[in-house]
Amino acid sequence: MTPTWTLRSLQVGDIGWVTHRQGILYAQEYGWDGTFEALVAEIAAQFVKNFDVACENAWIAEIEGQIVGSAFLVKASDEVAKLRLLYVEPRARGLGLGHALTNECIAFARAKGYQTLTLWTNDLLVAARHIYQSAGFVLVAEESHHSFGHDLVGQNWDLALRPAYTIDPQPLN
């Protein structure tokens, strides 16, 4: 039977869990060093310290009460939001959770009136890139860098957000 996942809002203790799991997973899967975990910790800590409920949000995915993924939406400017810290535990991959978390970010950003949703990733994160592409994000920049103990290619992706249009049921005169 396919496990059922749920999304919930951020709770006390989630930041430490997300930081811990991302550090471990990226070390196991890509050989990244502790500087990646430090980056995640910095991003997560800034989210909590500067959290603006009016224009930012975070989603935690759970299966049977266990955290299996996350996504954060952070205000970059009045017009631009950033999708941050998207991840899905290996046991929850293939359930559509990455798409669901990304779609929550997109819907929230649209509802808050952002014009662009942006994100930074690395080219070797193929599954994540596939999620972003299928959601309509467009690659806007690439740059080689040495981070997390490896030579990598960082990528910036943008999604132009359009307001949801409604059709006026009144006939045209």
Disulfide bonds with the S-S distance in Angstrom:
none
